[in-house]
Amino acid sequence: MSKSRKHNAARWRVGYLFVHGIGNRKPGTTLKWGRSTFDALRAVHGEQLVSWQEQPLVASPEDAAIRHAEAVVSLGGTNHRALFAEALWADRFAELGRPSARRTLTFLVASLPLLFWVVGPDRRDLSVLTLPAHGLRGHGEAGLAQMRLLWRLLTLAVISTGLVYGIVLASHNLLASVLLLGLLAWFVRSRHNLLWHVRVAAVDEERTRLLLAHLHRKVQWMERHCDEVVIVAHSQGGYLMHRVLSPTADQRHPKVRRFIGVGSGLKPISLLKTFDRSGIGPNLWGLVCLIPAYLWGLGPWTWQLFAWITQAILRQLYLALQVTVTPSAALGDTQLAELQREAAAAELHRAFTAMPSLRIDLAHGVAIVVAISMALLLSRLIHAALKARPPHPLSLDHYRRRIEWREYSSPHDMVGRMLGPALPNDVEQPWIAPVGQPLSDHTLYFHHTEVLPRRLAADLLGDLGLKREAADWEQAVTRLDEVRRQQGTRRRTLHGLLLGTFAALLAALQLFRRPSILLAYLHAWLPLALLLLVLTVLFSLLAHRAAGMAACRFTASLSGAALPRRSRWHVRIVPPGPRLLPTATTATGGLVAVYGTVRFFLAAQEYGETHIWQGYPFLLPMGIGLLLVACASAAGYPVRARWYAAIAALGGMALYSAPALAFMSAPWELRPEGTLLGTLGVCLALGLAGSLHARLRAVDLTARV
C-alpha cells in the first residue's frame, strides 16, 4: 500500500470543522482558531504531552484534502488524536460574479429598518419587557435597560452625525467629492464589499445554494475521516451551516454531533430573508417614515414640557449650589436672602402655571392622528403578510437527531446579541466575557486570551474520552467565565458612567446657551465624539490587558505553576450596599466643585482676576477627580485612599491661594472660598470613610479561579 493511501485511510475519533464568517479569508486563517484551542491545552499540559502537525493527509485525486491539522494529546498513557480543519467558503464568491452597485444600494436601503433590531433590547432586557417592574430591584433593572438603550442610541447618533458632517465637508470640495465617490465605487464593485456577502445569503437563493453545496462537501470530507464531527461556525458562517444541517437540506450528515454558533448571523439574516420573502419591507419603511411625523406632532407639547422640566432642574440646582458656595459673611445680607426667596417663589409659580399653557394646534393634532392611524394600518398589513408566509422556524430538530446545539455571543456583539427571532430552549448559552466593543467582540472570540478557546479545549478533552481532565477544565473555564463576566460588567458600567457624566456636563453647558436640545447636541457632538473615542480606546486596552492576565491565571491554576508577579490578576468588586455613601458624597462634591469653577470664572470675566479668589482653578481638577471617584464607586471598584489624598492636596493648595482684595484682612473662614472648601472637605471625609468601609466589604473573585 502506498504512503498516500495509508494517510487517506487514517481516521480520527473526533474532528473539529471551523467555518469563518463574513469577509475574504485566506487559506489557513480560520484554522488558527483551532490552533488557539491547541495552544490553550499546550500551555497547561506542556509541549511534551500536546503536539500539532499541519497537513497530515496528502491530497489525492480521490480525496482533495482541505486545510487541516492533527492535534495529539498524550494524557493517561495513551495518544489521543483529533482533527482540526477549516471550511473556506468566501473564495467561492469569485465564481459568483462581481458585486452589483445598484443591487448593493437597493439592499442597503431596504435593510435599514433592521437597525431598530440591532440597537434594540437583548436577552438581558427580556424580563423587563415581559414582566412588570415591582420593587426597587425591578425598577433598577428597568433603569439599566433604558441606560443601555440610551448608550447605544447616543453612540449611533454621534457616528451618524460625524458621517453627515464628513459628507457635507467633502461636498464643498470638488476634488474631495470625486475621490470619495471614486473610492465608494471601487469598494462596491470590489471583493471587499462585505454587504454583498450578506445580500447573497439573504435574498439570492441561487447563489446561496452554490455556497451550501460547497460546504456540504467540506462536511462530507470530515465525515470520511472522523467518527464524530463538531462544527464551529462564526457570524455568517453560522447561518450557512445552519442551512447545511437543516432537516430540510438536500443532504444528511449523520456524524455531526455538535454545532456551535459564535456571534452567529442566523438571526439578522433570517430576519432579512423574512422581510424580503414576505414583502413587508415597504411597510416597515412606512413605519420608519411615520416616526418624524409623530414626533413633529408631539413637538409643541413634548418639547415644551421637556424644556420646562430641564430649565426648572437647572434653576433649582443653581439655587442650591449658590447657597452652598455663598460665603458665610454674606449670609446675613438681607437683600441676598430676599432675592433667594423671590427666586424660589418664581420657580413655584412657574411650575403651577406652565402646565395649562401647553396646547397643541390643529396641524400638529392632525399629524398625530394620521401617524397613529397609518401605524395601525401598516402593522396590520405586516401581521397579515407574516401570517400568510410565516418565517422559517430556526430549529434543527436537534434533540431527535442527537445534535448538541449551542449559540455563544457577547452582549455587545451587534450580530449575536439580537433578541429575536427566538431560538429553541437551552440553545443560547451565557454571555461570553466581553471586551466591550461591538466590532472587537464580534471578531475576537477566538483570540488566545479569550474564554471560548478554553471552552472548546474542555469539549475536546471530553470528546477524546479524557473525562477527568475534561471535568477539571470545565470547572475552571466556568469559574473564569463568571469572573470575566462580572469584571466586564464592572468595567462597562464605569465606561458608561464616565461617558454619561461628562456628556451631561457638556449638555448642561450647551443648554444654558441654546434653547433647543437639538442645537445643543449639534454644538456638542465633536467633544462627545472625542470623549467617546478616547474612552473606547482606553477601556479596550484595559480589557485586553485584563484578558491576558486572566489567561495567565487560568493556566497557572490548572498547571500548578507559580504565577509571575507582573501577571497577578485581582478582581475585587464592592457589593451594591456599601457603594451608596461614597458615590453620593463624592458626586455631590464633584458637582459643587464644577459649579464653583464656572461661577468664579464668570466672576473673573466680569470683575477681573484680581478681585476674586485666586485659587478657583484648582476646583476644576478637584471636581473631575471627585466625579471620577463617584463613577468608580458606583461601578463597584474599591477606591483607594490615595485618590482622596490627591484631591485633598489640591484643596490645600487652593486654600492657601491669594484671596480676593475685599477679604485680604478677614479671617480665612470668612473668605468666599471658605464655605465652598468646607463643603468639599465634608464630602471628602464622608467619601473616604465610605470607601474604606467598601474596601473591607469587597469580594475577591479571582480567588475562585
Order of alpha helices (4+ residues) and beta strands (2+ residues): alpha-beta-alpha-beta-beta-beta-alpha-alpha-alpha-alpha-alpha-alpha-alpha-beta-alpha-beta-alpha-alpha-alpha-alpha-alpha-beta-alpha-alpha-alpha-alpha-beta-alpha-alpha-alpha-alpha-beta
